[in-house]
């Protein structure tokens, strides 16, 4: 194996290792932010507006009109 081939192999392995680490770090970051988002929605659901339910407003009716075939 020539020196250039050894260097290419070494670079490829280094890149793979970096990308694996970056993927793991981003996954951990997403999980960390997801837990706080769940906690925030739990707090919001205890508000007095929680029992309001679904209501069709003007902009919702306009959207429904655009989706009709």
mmCIF file of the N, C-alpha and C atoms, coordinates in Angstrom:
data_MODEL
# 
_entry.id   MODEL 
# 
loop_
_atom_site.group_PDB 
_atom_site.id 
_atom_site.type_symbol 
_atom_site.label_atom_id 
_atom_site.label_alt_id 
_atom_site.label_comp_id 
_atom_site.label_asym_id 
_atom_site.label_entity_id 
_atom_site.label_seq_id 
_atom_site.pdbx_PDB_ins_code 
_atom_site.Cartn_x 
_atom_site.Cartn_y 
_atom_site.Cartn_z 
_atom_site.occupancy 
_atom_site.B_iso_or_equiv 
_atom_site.pdbx_formal_charge 
_atom_site.auth_seq_id 
_atom_site.auth_comp_id 
_atom_site.auth_asym_id 
_atom_site.auth_atom_id 
_atom_site.pdbx_PDB_model_num 
ATOM 1   N N  . UNK A 1 1  ? 0.853   -1.174 0.000  1.00 0.00 ? 1  UNK A N  1 
ATOM 2   C CA . UNK A 1 1  ? 0.000   0.000  0.000  1.00 0.00 ? 1  UNK A CA 1 
ATOM 3   C C  . UNK A 1 1  ? 0.897   1.235  0.000  1.00 0.00 ? 1  UNK A C  1 
ATOM 4   N N  . UNK A 1 2  ? 0.598   2.173  -0.857 1.00 0.00 ? 2  UNK A N  1 
ATOM 5   C CA . UNK A 1 2  ? 1.435   3.367  -0.947 1.00 0.00 ? 2  UNK A CA 1 
ATOM 6   C C  . UNK A 1 2  ? 1.095   4.349  0.177  1.00 0.00 ? 2  UNK A C  1 
ATOM 7   N N  . UNK A 1 3  ? 1.920   5.359  0.313  1.00 0.00 ? 3  UNK A N  1 
ATOM 8   C CA . UNK A 1 3  ? 1.734   6.355  1.361  1.00 0.00 ? 3  UNK A CA 1 
ATOM 9   C C  . UNK A 1 3  ? 0.436   7.137  1.151  1.00 0.00 ? 3  UNK A C  1 
ATOM 10  N N  . UNK A 1 4  ? 0.107   7.444  -0.115 1.00 0.00 ? 4  UNK A N  1 
ATOM 11  C CA . UNK A 1 4  ? -1.129  8.182  -0.412 1.00 0.00 ? 4  UNK A CA 1 
ATOM 12  C C  . UNK A 1 4  ? -2.354  7.358  -0.020 1.00 0.00 ? 4  UNK A C  1 
ATOM 13  N N  . UNK A 1 5  ? -2.337  6.074  -0.305 1.00 0.00 ? 5  UNK A N  1 
ATOM 14  C CA . UNK A 1 5  ? -3.472  5.217  0.036  1.00 0.00 ? 5  UNK A CA 1 
ATOM 15  C C  . UNK A 1 5  ? -3.634  5.106  1.548  1.00 0.00 ? 5  UNK A C  1 
ATOM 16  N N  . UNK A 1 6  ? -2.515  5.016  2.261  1.00 0.00 ? 6  UNK A N  1 
ATOM 17  C CA . UNK A 1 6  ? -2.576  4.959  3.717  1.00 0.00 ? 6  UNK A CA 1 
ATOM 18  C C  . UNK A 1 6  ? -3.170  6.245  4.281  1.00 0.00 ? 6  UNK A C  1 
ATOM 19  N N  . UNK A 1 7  ? -2.763  7.379  3.711  1.00 0.00 ? 7  UNK A N  1 
ATOM 20  C CA . UNK A 1 7  ? -3.261  8.670  4.180  1.00 0.00 ? 7  UNK A CA 1 
ATOM 21  C C  . UNK A 1 7  ? -4.768  8.793  3.907  1.00 0.00 ? 7  UNK A C  1 
ATOM 22  N N  . UNK A 1 8  ? -5.229  8.339  2.718  1.00 0.00 ? 8  UNK A N  1 
ATOM 23  C CA . UNK A 1 8  ? -6.651  8.400  2.395  1.00 0.00 ? 8  UNK A CA 1 
ATOM 24  C C  . UNK A 1 8  ? -7.458  7.548  3.356  1.00 0.00 ? 8  UNK A C  1 
ATOM 25  N N  . UNK A 1 9  ? -6.958  6.367  3.664  1.00 0.00 ? 9  UNK A N  1 
ATOM 26  C CA . UNK A 1 9  ? -7.650  5.472  4.592  1.00 0.00 ? 9  UNK A CA 1 
ATOM 27  C C  . UNK A 1 9  ? -7.723  6.102  5.975  1.00 0.00 ? 9  UNK A C  1 
ATOM 28  N N  . UNK A 1 10 ? -6.629  6.686  6.406  1.00 0.00 ? 10 UNK A N  1 
ATOM 29  C CA . UNK A 1 10 ? -6.590  7.334  7.712  1.00 0.00 ? 10 UNK A CA 1 
ATOM 30  C C  . UNK A 1 10 ? -7.575  8.503  7.757  1.00 0.00 ? 10 UNK A C  1 
ATOM 31  N N  . UNK A 1 11 ? -7.632  9.305  6.684  1.00 0.00 ? 11 UNK A N  1 
ATOM 32  C CA . UNK A 1 11 ? -8.562  10.434 6.625  1.00 0.00 ? 11 UNK A CA 1 
ATOM 33  C C  . UNK A 1 11 ? -10.012 9.965  6.654  1.00 0.00 ? 11 UNK A C  1 
ATOM 34  N N  . UNK A 1 12 ? -10.304 8.881  5.920  1.00 0.00 ? 12 UNK A N  1 
ATOM 35  C CA . UNK A 1 12 ? -11.668 8.364  5.869  1.00 0.00 ? 12 UNK A CA 1 
ATOM 36  C C  . UNK A 1 12 ? -12.113 7.865  7.241  1.00 0.00 ? 12 UNK A C  1 
ATOM 37  N N  . UNK A 1 13 ? -11.237 7.175  7.956  1.00 0.00 ? 13 UNK A N  1 
ATOM 38  C CA . UNK A 1 13 ? -11.567 6.674  9.285  1.00 0.00 ? 13 UNK A CA 1 
ATOM 39  C C  . UNK A 1 13 ? -11.786 7.846  10.239 1.00 0.00 ? 13 UNK A C  1 
ATOM 40  N N  . UNK A 1 14 ? -10.954 8.871  10.152 1.00 0.00 ? 14 UNK A N  1 
ATOM 41  C CA . UNK A 1 14 ? -11.107 10.050 11.002 1.00 0.00 ? 14 UNK A CA 1 
ATOM 42  C C  . UNK A 1 14 ? -12.426 10.763 10.740 1.00 0.00 ? 14 UNK A C  1 
ATOM 43  N N  . UNK A 1 15 ? -12.799 10.860 9.482  1.00 0.00 ? 15 UNK A N  1 
ATOM 44  C CA . UNK A 1 15 ? -14.071 11.493 9.111  1.00 0.00 ? 15 UNK A CA 1 
ATOM 45  C C  . UNK A 1 15 ? -15.256 10.706 9.656  1.00 0.00 ? 15 UNK A C  1 
ATOM 46  N N  . UNK A 1 16 ? -15.192 9.384  9.505  1.00 0.00 ? 16 UNK A N  1 
ATOM 47  C CA . UNK A 1 16 ? -16.277 8.533  9.994  1.00 0.00 ? 16 UNK A CA 1 
ATOM 48  C C  . UNK A 1 16 ? -16.439 8.676  11.511 1.00 0.00 ? 16 UNK A C  1 
ATOM 49  N N  . UNK A 1 17 ? -15.332 8.671  12.210 1.00 0.00 ? 17 UNK A N  1 
ATOM 50  C CA . UNK A 1 17 ? -15.368 8.803  13.660 1.00 0.00 ? 17 UNK A CA 1 
ATOM 51  C C  . UNK A 1 17 ? -15.974 10.144 14.059 1.00 0.00 ? 17 UNK A C  1 
ATOM 52  N N  . UNK A 1 18 ? -15.578 11.192 13.362 1.00 0.00 ? 18 UNK A N  1 
ATOM 53  C CA . UNK A 1 18 ? -16.118 12.523 13.653 1.00 0.00 ? 18 UNK A CA 1 
ATOM 54  C C  . UNK A 1 18 ? -17.626 12.562 13.409 1.00 0.00 ? 18 UNK A C  1 
ATOM 55  N N  . UNK A 1 19 ? -18.068 12.000 12.279 1.00 0.00 ? 19 UNK A N  1 
ATOM 56  C CA . UNK A 1 19 ? -19.494 12.032 11.955 1.00 0.00 ? 19 UNK A CA 1 
ATOM 57  C C  . UNK A 1 19 ? -20.317 11.207 12.938 1.00 0.00 ? 19 UNK A C  1 
ATOM 58  N N  . UNK A 1 20 ? -19.780 10.078 13.372 1.00 0.00 ? 20 UNK A N  1 
ATOM 59  C CA . UNK A 1 20 ? -20.482 9.276  14.375 1.00 0.00 ? 20 UNK A CA 1 
ATOM 60  C C  . UNK A 1 20 ? -20.627 10.057 15.678 1.00 0.00 ? 20 UNK A C  1 
ATOM 61  N N  . UNK A 1 21 ? -19.574 10.739 16.074 1.00 0.00 ? 21 UNK A N  1 
ATOM 62  C CA . UNK A 1 21 ? -19.623 11.545 17.297 1.00 0.00 ? 21 UNK A CA 1 
ATOM 63  C C  . UNK A 1 21 ? -20.590 12.701 17.173 1.00 0.00 ? 21 UNK A C  1 
ATOM 64  N N  . UNK A 1 22 ? -20.606 13.333 16.010 1.00 0.00 ? 22 UNK A N  1 
ATOM 65  C CA . UNK A 1 22 ? -21.522 14.450 15.794 1.00 0.00 ? 22 UNK A CA 1 
ATOM 66  C C  . UNK A 1 22 ? -22.971 13.977 15.827 1.00 0.00 ? 22 UNK A C  1 
ATOM 67  N N  . UNK A 1 23 ? -23.238 12.823 15.252 1.00 0.00 ? 23 UNK A N  1 
ATOM 68  C CA . UNK A 1 23 ? -24.598 12.280 15.258 1.00 0.00 ? 23 UNK A CA 1 
ATOM 69  C C  . UNK A 1 23 ? -25.035 11.951 16.683 1.00 0.00 ? 23 UNK A C  1 
ATOM 70  N N  . UNK A 1 24 ? -24.151 11.379 17.459 1.00 0.00 ? 24 UNK A N  1 
ATOM 71  C CA . UNK A 1 24 ? -24.479 11.035 18.843 1.00 0.00 ? 24 UNK A CA 1 
ATOM 72  C C  . UNK A 1 24 ? -24.727 12.298 19.666 1.00 0.00 ? 24 UNK A C  1 
ATOM 73  N N  . UNK A 1 25 ? -23.912 13.312 19.461 1.00 0.00 ? 25 UNK A N  1 
ATOM 74  C CA . UNK A 1 25 ? -24.077 14.557 20.211 1.00 0.00 ? 25 UNK A CA 1 
ATOM 75  C C  . UNK A 1 25 ? -25.376 15.258 19.840 1.00 0.00 ? 25 UNK A C  1 
ATOM 76  N N  . UNK A 1 26 ? -25.724 15.266 18.550 1.00 0.00 ? 26 UNK A N  1 
ATOM 77  C CA . UNK A 1 26 ? -26.965 15.930 18.160 1.00 0.00 ? 26 UNK A CA 1 
ATOM 78  C C  . UNK A 1 26 ? -28.176 15.165 18.674 1.00 0.00 ? 26 UNK A C  1 
ATOM 79  N N  . UNK A 1 27 ? -28.098 13.838 18.689 1.00 0.00 ? 27 UNK A N  1 
ATOM 80  C CA . UNK A 1 27 ? -29.187 13.048 19.253 1.00 0.00 ? 27 UNK A CA 1 
ATOM 81  C C  . UNK A 1 27 ? -29.386 13.329 20.733 1.00 0.00 ? 27 UNK A C  1 
ATOM 82  N N  . UNK A 1 28 ? -28.294 13.447 21.457 1.00 0.00 ? 28 UNK A N  1 
ATOM 83  C CA . UNK A 1 28 ? -28.378 13.755 22.879 1.00 0.00 ? 28 UNK A CA 1 
ATOM 84  C C  . UNK A 1 28 ? -28.953 15.146 23.110 1.00 0.00 ? 28 UNK A C  1 
ATOM 85  N N  . UNK A 1 29 ? -28.587 16.081 22.259 1.00 0.00 ? 29 UNK A N  1 
ATOM 86  C CA . UNK A 1 29 ? -29.113 17.441 22.389 1.00 0.00 ? 29 UNK A CA 1 
ATOM 87  C C  . UNK A 1 29 ? -30.613 17.477 22.118 1.00 0.00 ? 29 UNK A C  1 
ATOM 88  N N  . UNK A 1 30 ? -31.057 16.719 21.138 1.00 0.00 ? 30 UNK A N  1 
ATOM 89  C CA . UNK A 1 30 ? -32.486 16.674 20.831 1.00 0.00 ? 30 UNK A CA 1 
ATOM 90  C C  . UNK A 1 30 ? -33.259 16.067 21.995 1.00 0.00 ? 30 UNK A C  1 
ATOM 91  N N  . UNK A 1 31 ? -32.735 14.995 22.560 1.00 0.00 ? 31 UNK A N  1 
ATOM 92  C CA . UNK A 1 31 ? -33.400 14.380 23.703 1.00 0.00 ? 31 UNK A CA 1 
ATOM 93  C C  . UNK A 1 31 ? -33.456 15.324 24.899 1.00 0.00 ? 31 UNK A C  1 
ATOM 94  N N  . UNK A 1 32 ? -32.396 16.068 25.105 1.00 0.00 ? 32 UNK A N  1 
ATOM 95  C CA . UNK A 1 32 ? -32.364 16.987 26.244 1.00 0.00 ? 32 UNK A CA 1 
ATOM 96  C C  . UNK A 1 32 ? -33.387 18.103 26.079 1.00 0.00 ? 32 UNK A C  1 
ATOM 97  N N  . UNK A 1 33 ? -33.535 18.629 24.881 1.00 0.00 ? 33 UNK A N  1 
ATOM 98  C CA . UNK A 1 33 ? -34.510 19.695 24.657 1.00 0.00 ? 33 UNK A CA 1 
ATOM 99  C C  . UNK A 1 33 ? -35.923 19.144 24.614 1.00 0.00 ? 33 UNK A C  1 
ATOM 100 N N  . UNK A 1 34 ? -36.093 17.904 24.194 1.00 0.00 ? 34 UNK A N  1 
ATOM 101 C CA . UNK A 1 34 ? -37.415 17.295 24.142 1.00 0.00 ? 34 UNK A CA 1 
ATOM 102 C C  . UNK A 1 34 ? -38.023 17.120 25.518 1.00 0.00 ? 34 UNK A C  1 
ATOM 103 N N  . UNK A 1 35 ? -37.218 16.778 26.496 1.00 0.00 ? 35 UNK A N  1 
ATOM 104 C CA . UNK A 1 35 ? -37.723 16.603 27.851 1.00 0.00 ? 35 UNK A CA 1 
ATOM 105 C C  . UNK A 1 35 ? -38.226 17.910 28.420 1.00 0.00 ? 35 UNK A C  1 
ATOM 106 N N  . UNK A 1 36 ? -37.550 19.008 28.167 1.00 0.00 ? 36 UNK A N  1 
ATOM 107 C CA . UNK A 1 36 ? -38.011 20.286 28.687 1.00 0.00 ? 36 UNK A CA 1 
ATOM 108 C C  . UNK A 1 36 ? -39.264 20.750 27.947 1.00 0.00 ? 36 UNK A C  1 
ATOM 109 N N  . UNK A 1 37 ? -39.398 20.379 26.681 1.00 0.00 ? 37 UNK A N  1 
ATOM 110 C CA . UNK A 1 37 ? -40.598 20.750 25.935 1.00 0.00 ? 37 UNK A CA 1 
ATOM 111 C C  . UNK A 1 37 ? -41.813 20.010 26.471 1.00 0.00 ? 37 UNK A C  1 
ATOM 112 N N  . UNK A 1 38 ? -41.645 18.750 26.842 1.00 0.00 ? 38 UNK A N  1 
ATOM 113 C CA . UNK A 1 38 ? -42.750 17.985 27.418 1.00 0.00 ? 38 UNK A CA 1 
ATOM 114 C C  . UNK A 1 38 ? -43.166 18.604 28.742 1.00 0.00 ? 38 UNK A C  1 
ATOM 115 N N  . UNK A 1 39 ? -42.214 18.992 29.543 1.00 0.00 ? 39 UNK A N  1 
ATOM 116 C CA . UNK A 1 39 ? -42.528 19.610 30.824 1.00 0.00 ? 39 UNK A CA 1 
ATOM 117 C C  . UNK A 1 39 ? -43.269 20.924 30.621 1.00 0.00 ? 39 UNK A C  1 
ATOM 118 N N  . UNK A 1 40 ? -42.882 21.685 29.605 1.00 0.00 ? 40 UNK A N  1 
ATOM 119 C CA . UNK A 1 40 ? -43.537 22.958 29.339 1.00 0.00 ? 40 UNK A CA 1 
ATOM 120 C C  . UNK A 1 40 ? -44.978 22.743 28.894 1.00 0.00 ? 40 UNK A C  1 
ATOM 121 N N  . UNK A 1 41 ? -45.252 21.739 28.068 1.00 0.00 ? 41 UNK A N  1 
ATOM 122 C CA . UNK A 1 41 ? -46.619 21.499 27.623 1.00 0.00 ? 41 UNK A CA 1 
ATOM 123 C C  . UNK A 1 41 ? -47.472 20.975 28.763 1.00 0.00 ? 41 UNK A C  1 
ATOM 124 N N  . UNK A 1 42 ? -46.893 20.241 29.694 1.00 0.00 ? 42 UNK A N  1 
ATOM 125 C CA . UNK A 1 42 ? -47.650 19.790 30.857 1.00 0.00 ? 42 UNK A CA 1 
ATOM 126 C C  . UNK A 1 42 ? -48.100 20.974 31.697 1.00 0.00 ? 42 UNK A C  1 
ATOM 127 N N  . UNK A 1 43 ? -47.256 21.964 31.826 1.00 0.00 ? 43 UNK A N  1 
ATOM 128 C CA . UNK A 1 43 ? -47.613 23.143 32.599 1.00 0.00 ? 43 UNK A CA 1 
ATOM 129 C C  . UNK A 1 43 ? -48.692 23.953 31.888 1.00 0.00 ? 43 UNK A C  1 
ATOM 130 N N  . UNK A 1 44 ? -48.637 24.020 30.584 1.00 0.00 ? 44 UNK A N  1 
ATOM 131 C CA . UNK A 1 44 ? -49.623 24.779 29.841 1.00 0.00 ? 44 UNK A CA 1 
ATOM 132 C C  . UNK A 1 44 ? -50.996 24.131 29.890 1.00 0.00 ? 44 UNK A C  1 
ATOM 133 N N  . UNK A 1 45 ? -51.057 22.822 29.976 1.00 0.00 ? 45 UNK A N  1 
ATOM 134 C CA . UNK A 1 45 ? -52.339 22.133 29.949 1.00 0.00 ? 45 UNK A CA 1 
ATOM 135 C C  . UNK A 1 45 ? -53.153 22.362 31.216 1.00 0.00 ? 45 UNK A C  1 
ATOM 136 N N  . UNK A 1 46 ? -52.551 22.880 32.256 1.00 0.00 ? 46 UNK A N  1 
ATOM 137 C CA . UNK A 1 46 ? -53.282 23.130 33.486 1.00 0.00 ? 46 UNK A CA 1 
ATOM 138 C C  . UNK A 1 46 ? -53.929 24.512 33.494 1.00 0.00 ? 46 UNK A C  1 
ATOM 139 N N  . UNK A 1 47 ? -53.780 25.280 32.414 1.00 0.00 ? 47 UNK A N  1 
ATOM 140 C CA . UNK A 1 47 ? -54.395 26.599 32.346 1.00 0.00 ? 47 UNK A CA 1 
ATOM 141 C C  . UNK A 1 47 ? -55.906 26.482 32.253 1.00 0.00 ? 47 UNK A C  1 
ATOM 142 N N  . UNK A 1 48 ? -56.604 27.591 32.436 1.00 0.00 ? 48 UNK A N  1 
ATOM 143 C CA . UNK A 1 48 ? -58.060 27.600 32.388 1.00 0.00 ? 48 UNK A CA 1 
ATOM 144 C C  . UNK A 1 48 ? -58.584 27.395 30.964 1.00 0.00 ? 48 UNK A C  1 
ATOM 145 N N  . UNK A 1 49 ? -57.755 27.577 29.935 1.00 0.00 ? 49 UNK A N  1 
ATOM 146 C CA . UNK A 1 49 ? -58.200 27.410 28.554 1.00 0.00 ? 49 UNK A CA 1 
ATOM 147 C C  . UNK A 1 49 ? -58.136 25.960 28.099 1.00 0.00 ? 49 UNK A C  1 
ATOM 148 N N  . UNK A 1 50 ? -57.742 25.048 28.967 1.00 0.00 ? 50 UNK A N  1 
ATOM 149 C CA . UNK A 1 50 ? -57.582 23.648 28.591 1.00 0.00 ? 50 UNK A CA 1 
ATOM 150 C C  . UNK A 1 50 ? -58.905 23.013 28.180 1.00 0.00 ? 50 UNK A C  1 
ATOM 151 N N  . UNK A 1 51 ? -60.018 23.446 28.704 1.00 0.00 ? 51 UNK A N  1 
ATOM 152 C CA . UNK A 1 51 ? -61.301 22.844 28.387 1.00 0.00 ? 51 UNK A CA 1 
ATOM 153 C C  . UNK A 1 51 ? -62.006 23.484 27.206 1.00 0.00 ? 51 UNK A C  1 
ATOM 154 N N  . UNK A 1 52 ? -61.365 24.416 26.504 1.00 0.00 ? 52 UNK A N  1 
ATOM 155 C CA . UNK A 1 52 ? -62.026 25.134 25.423 1.00 0.00 ? 52 UNK A CA 1 
ATOM 156 C C  . UNK A 1 52 ? -62.355 24.221 24.252 1.00 0.00 ? 52 UNK A C  1 
ATOM 157 N N  . UNK A 1 53 ? -61.493 23.247 23.952 1.00 0.00 ? 53 UNK A N  1 
ATOM 158 C CA . UNK A 1 53 ? -61.751 22.314 22.868 1.00 0.00 ? 53 UNK A CA 1 
ATOM 159 C C  . UNK A 1 53 ? -61.526 22.932 21.499 1.00 0.00 ? 53 UNK A C  1 
ATOM 160 N N  . UNK A 1 54 ? -61.872 22.154 20.477 1.00 0.00 ? 54 UNK A N  1 
ATOM 161 C CA . UNK A 1 54 ? -61.670 22.590 19.093 1.00 0.00 ? 54 UNK A CA 1 
ATOM 162 C C  . UNK A 1 54 ? -62.814 23.486 18.668 1.00 0.00 ? 54 UNK A C  1 
ATOM 163 N N  . UNK A 1 55 ? -62.467 24.550 17.985 1.00 0.00 ? 55 UNK A N  1 
ATOM 164 C CA . UNK A 1 55 ? -63.494 25.392 17.377 1.00 0.00 ? 55 UNK A CA 1 
ATOM 165 C C  . UNK A 1 55 ? -63.004 25.835 16.002 1.00 0.00 ? 55 UNK A C  1 
ATOM 166 N N  . UNK A 1 56 ? -63.904 25.842 15.070 1.00 0.00 ? 56 UNK A N  1 
ATOM 167 C CA . UNK A 1 56 ? -63.571 26.178 13.689 1.00 0.00 ? 56 UNK A CA 1 
ATOM 168 C C  . UNK A 1 56 ? -63.691 27.686 13.510 1.00 0.00 ? 56 UNK A C  1 
ATOM 169 N N  . UNK A 1 57 ? -62.565 28.335 13.238 1.00 0.00 ? 57 UNK A N  1 
ATOM 170 C CA . UNK A 1 57 ? -62.568 29.782 13.052 1.00 0.00 ? 57 UNK A CA 1 
ATOM 171 C C  . UNK A 1 57 ? -62.488 30.101 11.557 1.00 0.00 ? 57 UNK A C  1 
ATOM 172 N N  . UNK A 1 58 ? -62.485 31.369 11.245 1.00 0.00 ? 58 UNK A N  1 
ATOM 173 C CA . UNK A 1 58 ? -62.479 31.802 9.854  1.00 0.00 ? 58 UNK A CA 1 
ATOM 174 C C  . UNK A 1 58 ? -61.268 31.325 9.076  1.00 0.00 ? 58 UNK A C  1 
ATOM 175 N N  . UNK A 1 59 ? -60.096 31.448 9.655  1.00 0.00 ? 59 UNK A N  1 
ATOM 176 C CA . UNK A 1 59 ? -58.904 31.034 8.917  1.00 0.00 ? 59 UNK A CA 1 
ATOM 177 C C  . UNK A 1 59 ? -58.852 29.518 8.745  1.00 0.00 ? 59 UNK A C  1 
ATOM 178 N N  . UNK A 1 60 ? -59.449 28.768 9.681  1.00 0.00 ? 60 UNK A N  1 
ATOM 179 C CA . UNK A 1 60 ? -59.508 27.318 9.532  1.00 0.00 ? 60 UNK A CA 1 
ATOM 180 C C  . UNK A 1 60 ? -60.463 26.954 8.395  1.00 0.00 ? 60 UNK A C  1 
ATOM 181 N N  . UNK A 1 61 ? -61.602 27.628 8.305  1.00 0.00 ? 61 UNK A N  1 
ATOM 182 C CA . UNK A 1 61 ? -62.553 27.389 7.207  1.00 0.00 ? 61 UNK A CA 1 
ATOM 183 C C  . UNK A 1 61 ? -61.917 27.725 5.864  1.00 0.00 ? 61 UNK A C  1 
ATOM 184 N N  . UNK A 1 62 ? -61.151 28.806 5.808  1.00 0.00 ? 62 UNK A N  1 
ATOM 185 C CA . UNK A 1 62 ? -60.463 29.160 4.559  1.00 0.00 ? 62 UNK A CA 1 
ATOM 186 C C  . UNK A 1 62 ? -59.468 28.078 4.152  1.00 0.00 ? 62 UNK A C  1 
ATOM 187 N N  . UNK A 1 63 ? -58.763 27.526 5.117  1.00 0.00 ? 63 UNK A N  1 
ATOM 188 C CA . UNK A 1 63 ? -57.821 26.447 4.819  1.00 0.00 ? 63 UNK A CA 1 
ATOM 189 C C  . UNK A 1 63 ? -58.566 25.224 4.301  1.00 0.00 ? 63 UNK A C  1 
ATOM 190 N N  . UNK A 1 64 ? -59.660 24.878 4.941  1.00 0.00 ? 64 UNK A N  1 
ATOM 191 C CA . UNK A 1 64 ? -60.437 23.727 4.484  1.00 0.00 ? 64 UNK A CA 1 
ATOM 192 C C  . UNK A 1 64 ? -60.920 23.930 3.053  1.00 0.00 ? 64 UNK A C  1 
ATOM 193 N N  . UNK A 1 65 ? -61.281 25.142 2.691  1.00 0.00 ? 65 UNK A N  1 
ATOM 194 C CA . UNK A 1 65 ? -61.728 25.416 1.320  1.00 0.00 ? 65 UNK A CA 1 
ATOM 195 C C  . UNK A 1 65 ? -60.598 25.181 0.319  1.00 0.00 ? 65 UNK A C  1 
ATOM 196 N N  . UNK A 1 66 ? -59.370 25.487 0.684  1.00 0.00 ? 66 UNK A N  1 
ATOM 197 C CA . UNK A 1 66 ? -58.249 25.315 -0.233 1.00 0.00 ? 66 UNK A CA 1 
ATOM 198 C C  . UNK A 1 66 ? -57.866 23.855 -0.398 1.00 0.00 ? 66 UNK A C  1 
ATOM 199 N N  . UNK A 1 67 ? -58.255 22.997 0.552  1.00 0.00 ? 67 UNK A N  1 
ATOM 200 C CA . UNK A 1 67 ? -57.867 21.598 0.457  1.00 0.00 ? 67 UNK A CA 1 
ATOM 201 C C  . UNK A 1 67 ? -58.918 20.733 -0.220 1.00 0.00 ? 67 UNK A C  1 
ATOM 202 N N  . UNK A 1 68 ? -60.044 21.291 -0.552 1.00 0.00 ? 68 UNK A N  1 
ATOM 203 C CA . UNK A 1 68 ? -61.081 20.509 -1.230 1.00 0.00 ? 68 UNK A CA 1 
ATOM 204 C C  . UNK A 1 68 ? -60.665 20.198 -2.655 1.00 0.00 ? 68 UNK A C  1 
ATOM 205 N N  . UNK A 1 69 ? -61.065 19.029 -3.115 1.00 0.00 ? 69 UNK A N  1 
ATOM 206 C CA . UNK A 1 69 ? -60.740 18.613 -4.479 1.00 0.00 ? 69 UNK A CA 1 
ATOM 207 C C  . UNK A 1 69 ? -61.833 18.939 -5.439 1.00 0.00 ? 69 UNK A C  1 
# 
